[in-house]
């Protein structure tokens, strides 16, 4: 079996030079650029019906002033919007015009395993010059997306929106709809980005702490406390500003394929209810989304209806989708402002009744700082546990003195469906060694925590605790067993794993067909991880067993734990992985349902 992420250089366009972050553009230039963009912006192509022809090929692009070559579907970045109808059977003939293998994965779709589009698990991939026919029934509705699951092609332009019209009328009304696809583009070859991270994991961090920051800490906290905290981070070889592996130092953040300088433009009429379908199709970037001057009512998450909740802002993790309704009551233009989680840049667009009207672009928030809670230090603290149960320092780990027996899965007595489990993390599941630099000894459920950079910012921010299914839970059974998985890594070596075991050395996770089980994830790293289980729904336990929200991608915050229920109702081999593209090669498991 081949690995889901191949890093063979033959599979990528070579010769892409590195680039530095774009310089900041003044507000006046933004206004002029936005006005020009309003005249030339072309909507994304839309393909509707039940039969589709998709061609994967090369496309010249220039997002930064430098000509580059990207990968595109039907010559479009983002790829064409696909509009399906619930209940239809769709047929998609996908032809590969690249010089190497490719694929398309239908993210969030519940379909037969051989249609899932993961090379090495679902099928062999699409060879150069060949056509593969995807065909499956559409038994769901809502906002989803599709992307390549071969190499790092997703980073190079292969992603697009899917909108599925419901069989029954939606439980909310709207007058107009806009689809918002967020993404990140680098002029660098993705293989070079990955190699840079392996050599120097902090290479793209533009907010490393300085002497000036230390002076501010001393003034705010006192000399002793400031020096002690700085020493703690230095001893752990970690950074409290390390929120994103890849940042605006190399990324240009896009909205519907438009850069911040030009911006996407969507129109409305005063008094309309507008449905905005947000899709995070980025390779590595989380976005914090707000529309200054407008409230957003969240009506769906990952394509599934939720009980409406009105917010000022929400964080959308890689691969998530959110549908929101806005109601502009005045004849003015609004900025769709989507900051990267580390505040190294943003994507933006304009919602306006008149293309000549240009709104003010807000300043970005200050760069967030990670806290003890983000390291799982709420109770016991940050520890490294050795084979004898004694504390293991990073130095011991470096010398290989922290080895533990490998054990991938363990079952526990389970709590009531919808509420998670009170069990403490079981660190004996983890294979320890120099590839792990921390354990979250105090990992807790933090569903009501909007996340670093969004806490107490003066705005009403969505959290997972706000999500409840609009409809009753379809499978009300209590879980029969629990699988606990630890997300592990060593940032200084850029090594990622599950339970301390990388994908190449792992064994499949087995589920019995028809069983109801709980998966509990403990994040022992300082990074957010968007975990995506193919083939079945991940039913997030937010505190109401009767209205459990269904998701296809679940964000696990740094130093926290989270759980969801799974009904193993799809026989086959399925991918299960972190959706951060440069984590995926090793933070990956095969799931077998039989």
N, C-alpha and C positions, 0 to 999 in steps of 0.2 A: 504494500500500500504506500502511495506517495503521501507526503505531508501536505496539509491543506495550504500552507504558505511555503512556496518554493522561493528561494532567494538566489536562483541561478541568474547570473548576469545576462544570459541570453534572453531572459524573459522581460527585459526592460529596454527602453530606449536609452542609449548610452550617450555620454558626452555632454550632459546638462551641467552647466557651470553653477557654482554656488552663488547665492545672492544675499545681500544684507537686507535688513528691514527697510521698507519704504520710509522716507522722511515724512513727517507730519505735514498735512496740507492745511493752509489757513482757511477760516470760515468763509471768506469771500471767494476763494478759489473753489471751495466745496459748492457754494451756491451756484457759481457759473458752470461747474462740471455737472451738477444735478440738472440745471436748466437745459444744458446741451443734451444730457442723457435722456431727458423727457421727450426730446424730439426724435431720437434715433433708437430708443430701446425697442427691441423686438421680443414679443412674448415667446415663451418656450413652446415648441411644437407639441401638439396634443394628438394622440392616437386613440381612437375609440373603436369599440366593437368587440368581436370575439376572436378575430383572426389577425395576427400581427406578423410583420416581417421586420426583424431588427438586424442591423449590420454593424458589427464591431470593427472599427478601423482607426487609422491615425488622423489627427487633426492638428494643424498649426494654430498656436495660440500666442497671445501676448498680453499678459495681465500686468506686467511690471515695467514695461519698456524694453523687455528682452524677448526675442522670438524663441519659442520653445515648441516641442512636439508633445501632444497629449493623446490620450486614447478617448474615443467617443463612440456613442451609439447613434447611428443615423446622422453622424456629423454634428451632433449637438452636445454642449456641456452647459448645464446638466443634460442628461439624456431626455428624450421625449417623455412627456407626461402620459402615462397609460391610464385610460379610464375604462374600467370594467363594470359589470353589473352583478350583484349578488345573485347566485343561482345559475349563472351562465357557465358554460364550459369554454375555456379559452385555449387557443392554440397559438404558440409563439415560435416561429422558425428563426433561430438565431444563427447567423453566418459569421464566421471568424475570418476577417481579412488581415489580421495581424500576422507577424512572422513567428509567433509562438502561441502556445495554448492559451485559451481564455475560458470564461464561464460567466453565467449570470445566476445570482441567488436572489430569490424573491423574499425579501426580508419581512418576517412576521406572518407570512402566509402559511396556513395549515394545509398541507398537500402531501402526496405520496413521496416517500423518501427518495425515489429515483428521479424526482422532479425538483429536488431542493437546490441543486446546482453547486455542490461542494465537491471539487475534484478529490478523488481518493476515498471519499465516503459515499457520495450519492451516485457519482458516475466518473468517467475517466477524463472529463473535460472536453472542450471543443478544440480539435486540432486545426492548424492553419488551413484555410481553404474549405473547411467542412461546415456543415449545417447541422445543428441539433434541434430537434423538435421537442419543446416543452408543451405539455398538454395536461390540464387538470381542471377540476371543478372549483368554482369560486363560492365558498360556503361562509363568507364573512363579508363585512363591509367596513368602510372607514379609510383612514389615511395610512399608507405604507410606502415602501420604497424598494428599489432594486439596485444591485451593484455587483461588480465582479467579485468573485471569491478566489481569484488566481493571483498569486504573487502580491505585489503592491499596486495593481492596476487601479484599484479604487482611488488611491491617492492621485492618480494621473488623469482623472476625469470621468471614470465609468460609474456613474450613479444617477438615478432618476426617480421621480415620484410615481406612486400608484395611488389612484383614487377609485374606490369601489362604491358605486351607488347602492344604497340599501334597498332590499326588496320591499320593506315597509317604510313609510315616511319617517324621517329623523324626528327625534323627540324635541327638536328646537327648530325655530324658523329663522331664515336669513334671506337677504335680498341679493347678495353678491358674494363671490368666493374668490380668494386669492391663495395660491400655493407658494409657500416660502421655503426654498431649499437652501440650507446653510452648509458651507463647506470651507475647506482650507486648501490653498494651493501653494506649492513650493517650486521655485525654478530649479532646485536641486533634484538630481536623480534620487528617487526614494531609497535605492540601495546605498547611496552615499550618506543620506540622512541616517539610515540604520547603522552604517559603519561608524559615523561620527558619534552616535549615542553609545555604541559599544566601547569606543575609545575614551570618550569624555562625556558622561551622562549629563553634565550641566552646561554643555556647550551652547545650548540655545536659551539658557536662563538669563534674561536681561535685567533681572532684579536681584542679583546677589547682594547680600548685606555689605555695607561699607562702614568705614570709620565714622562717617557722619551719622549713620543709623545707630551705631554703638553710643555715640554721644547723646542722641535723643533718648535712648533706652536708659542711660545713666540718669539723665535728668528726670525721666518719668518714674523709674523704679528704684533708683538709688544704685550706688556703685556696686555693692556686694551682690545684689540680686541680678543686676544686668550682666556682670561678669560671669556669674554662676550659670545663667541661662546660655550665654554665648559659649561657655566651655562645654556645656552639655551637648549642644548641637555640633561643636567641633569634634568632640570625642566620638560622637556617633557617625561622623563624616556625612552629616545630612545638613540640609538647608531648610529653614522655615519659610522660604519663598519658593520652594520647589513644587509648584502646583501643576505645571505642564511640562512634559518632556520636550515637546516641540512647540515653538512660540512664534510670535510676530517677528522674531529675528530672521526667520526664513519664510514664514507663512504670510500670504495675503489672504484675508478672510473675505469670502464671497457670499453674496445673496443672489440666488437665481443666476449665478454666473457673472454678476456685476461686482466690481471692486468697490471699496469705500469711496474712491474718488468720483466714480460715476454714479453708483447707487442704483438700485432697482426702483421702479416707479409703478405704483398701482393706484387706480382711480376709484372714486366712490362718489355718490351723491349724498348731500346732507340728509340726515334722517334714516339712511339705510342701516340695516344690520348686516355686518360683514363677517363672514366666516373665514378665518385665517388658518390654513393648514400648515403648521411648522414641521419641518423634517430636518433633523441634524444628520446630514450625510458626510460630515467631516471625517477625516482619517483619525485625528488625535485631539480635536478641540471641543471643549464644553463651552456653551454660550449662555449668558444671562440676558434674557430678553425682556424688554419693556418698550412701551410706546408712551413717552411723556405726554400727559394730558388726556390719556385714555385708560379706562379700566378694561381689563380683559377677563372674560368669563370662560373658564376652562370647561369644555363640554365633552372632551374625549382625550384619552391617553393611549398611545400605541394602537390607535384604530378602534378602541372600545369605549362605549359611552360611559361617562362617569357622572355622578351627581354634580350639578353645576357649582362651581366655586369661583368667586370673583377676586382677582388679585391685581397688583400693580406690576408684578415681575415673576418670572419663573426661570429656573435653570433647566436647560435641555441638554442631556448627556448625549454622547456619541451614539447614534442609531435610534434614539427615541423619536417619537412624534407626539405633538400636542395640537389639538384643535381648539381654537378660542374664538369667541364672538366679541366684536367691538361695535360700538354705536356712536360714531362721531355726531355730535349735536350741533356743531358750529361749522361754518364755511371756512375751514383752515386746513393747512397741510400739517401732517404729523410725521415724526421720524420713527421708523422701526429700528430700534437701537439694540444691537446684539453684541455685548462685550465678551471677549474671550475671558475665561475664568481667571487667568493670570493678569488680565488687563494689559496685555502686550499689543492689543489691537482690537478691531471690531469689524463686523459686517453691518451694513446699514441699507435702509431703503426709505422710500417716501410713500405715504398714503395721502392722496390729495384729491380734491374736487377739480383742480385745475393744474395741468402740468407746469404752468408758469409759476405756480406758487411753490416756494422752497422753504422748508422749516429749518429751525435752528438745530444743529447737531450738538447734543450735550457732551460735556466733558466726561471722560471715563472716570470711574471711581478709583480710589487709591488701590494700589496693589495689596492683596490680602496677605496676611501672615498666618501660618499654621500654628495651632495651639496644642497644648497637651492632650486635649480631647481628640484632636485629629491624629494623634499617635496612639490612641487607645490607652491613655493614662488616667482615665477617670477614677479608677480605683487602685489597682495594684501597681500600675506603671509599666514602662517599657522594659522588657526583659528578653534575654536570650536564654533558652532552657537547654541544658546539656543532657547527655544520656543518663546521668545519675539523678537528674532532677535539680541539679545545682545551677546557679546563675552562670551564664556563659557570656563573656564579653565579646565585642566585635573582634578583639585581638585573638581570642581563643577560636572564634569561628574561622578567622583567616588561616589558623594553623590546622584546621580540620579536626578540632577537639570536641565538636558538638554533634557527633553522629548519633542518630536515633534509628531504631528499626523502621523500615518503610511500612506504612499502613495507609491505604488510600481511603477506605470507607469504613465508618463505624455506625451502628444503629443505636438509637436512644429511645427511651420512653418519650412519647410525644405529648405536647400540650393541645389545648382545644383549637380546632380549626379557626383560622382568622386572627389568632392572637400570638402566634410564634411559640417559642419555648423558653423556659427559664433556666435551662441548663447552661452552665458555664462552658466556655470554649475548651475543647479537649486537645491540648497541644501535643499529646502523644501520637496524634495522627500524622504529625509532620516529620518528614525526613530532613533532619537538620544538617547544616554544613555551611561553608563559606558563601553559598549562594543565597543565604538568608541573613538580613541585617537587623531585623526586629520582629518581635511578637507583640501583639496588642493585648496585654494582660488584662486591661480594663475594657475590652470591647463591649459595647452596649448597643441596644436598639436606639437609634436616634431618628426615628421617622419624622418627628416634628422639627428637626433641624434642617433649615434650608441649605446649609452648607457654608463652608468658609467663604468669606467675602460678601455674604448676603445676610448675616446675622445682625439684627438691630440696625438696619440701614435706613430706617424711617419709612420704608415702603412695605406694603403687604405682599409677602413673598410666598409662593406656593411651596409646600413640602409634601412628601409622600403621605403624611398623616392626613392630608386633605382629600385623598383619593378614595372614593367608594364607588363601587359598581352601581350604575343606575338601575340595573335589573338584579333579581335575586341570583345568588350563587347557583350555578348549574349543577355542580357536584357537591352536595352538602356533607359527604362522608368525612369522618375524622381520618387523619393520616394514619396509615398502618405502620410506618417506620419513618426514620429520619436519616438523611445523609448530611453530614457536616463536612464542608469543604473550606479550607483555608487558602486565601489568596496571599501568596508569598513572593518575596523578591529581595534582591540586593541592588539598591539604586546605584551605588558607587561602581558596580560591575555591569549594570544594566542587564540583570538576569531576572527573569520572571517565571513563576511556576504556580502550580496548585498543589497544596500540601507538601511543598518543597520538592516536587517532582516535575520536571519539564515534560512537555508532551511526548517527545521522542522516547522517553523512558517509562511512560505511563501505561496503565492497563485501562480498558474501557470501564465505564460505569454501567452497571446492569440494572434495568428496571423490568419488572414483570408486567406484561400486558394487562391493562385494566386496573392496576393498583393505584391507590391514592397515597402519595408520600410527600414529605416536607423536605425541602432543601434549605439548609442554613449556611449562609456564607459569612465568614469572618475575614475582614480585611486587615492583614498584618503589615500593610504598607502605608505610606503617606500619600498615595495617589488614589483618586477616584477610579473605580473600575466598572465600566458598563458591561454586565454579564448577559450574554445572549444564548438562550437554549433554543435550538432549532426544533421544529416539528410539533411542539406542544406548547400550551400556554403556561406562563409563570404567573401564578395567582398570588399577588402580593398581600401579605398579612398585615393589614393596617388597623385591626381592632374591631372588626365587625364580621363575624362569620357568615352573616346572611347577605352581605354585599361586598364580596371580595373582588377588588379590581384585577382585571386580567392585563398582563403586560407581556411583551416579547423581549424587552430589554430592561434590566434592573440595575440601577446605579448603587454600588456599594461604597459608601463614604470611607475616607481614611480612618483607620482605627475603630471601625464600627462593625456591627453584625446586622444581618437582615435575613428574612426568611420568606419563602413562598411555597405554595402547594402546587403539586403537579399531578394531573391525571394522565397516566401513561397509556394513552389511547391511540398511539400511532406506531405500529410495528416498523422496525427498521433501524438503520444506523444514522445517528444524528450528531451534528457538531454542537459543541458547548464551549464557549470561549469568551474571553475579554474582547470587546470590540474596538479597543485601541489598536490600531493596525500594527504598530511596532511591538506590542505585547503579544499579539495573537500567535506568533510562531511557537511560543512555549507555554503561554497561559491558555491552554486548550485541552479539551478532553473529548473522546468519542463516547457517546451514549448509545447503548444498545437496548432496544425495547423488544422483548420476545416473550 
